[in-house]
Amino acid sequence: MRRWLVAMSLLAASAAPALAPYAALERPVPVGETDVLLQYDDGTGWWITWGGTYRGTWFDAEDFIPPGVGFWWAEDVELWFYHWVELYPWDTSSFYSELWNGGVGAPTTLLHQTSIQAMHCSPCCYSPEITLATQFWLVVNTEMSQGGWPSTLADNTPSALGDHS
């Protein structure tokens, strides 16, 4: 089974205002075992964010597979969320998971959208079974929420492959 684990890096957010829509967790959260093929995070959650209606990670499949393949088959997708009920309660756990073709600049062509219920510290998985270009985006669309919920779990380690979120 192929899965992508999405955990957006928020290291640049430390320069944001004090009331920015993100928070550091009191202690790191391991996300457990996964058989991820395309993964930029380090497998440990340190931050949550609810900033903005759209949060995404740009994937360049050539970071993981030999150049020249030309496309990527999205068999399974895995996303992680964190519900800090006492401090940052969600107004909804519903969101849209979207797959877009597009390069580092921005998503360009929406290929797949599905409504999913986020779960606290558990993998939210689905099987879009769709062909993507080698450069594509996995986007969490929170337009069902009044405040950017559910909050996405994010790692704290810069990737050797660069910033992809």
Secondary structure, 3 states (H helix, E strand, C coil): CCEEEECCCCHHHHHCCCCCCEEEEEEEEECCCCCEEECCCCCEEEEEECCCCEEEEEEEHHHCCCCCCCEEEECCEEECECCCCCCCCCCCCEEEEEEEECCCCCCCEEEEEEEEECCECCCEEECCCEEEECEEEEEEECCCCCCCCCCEEECCCCCCCCCCC
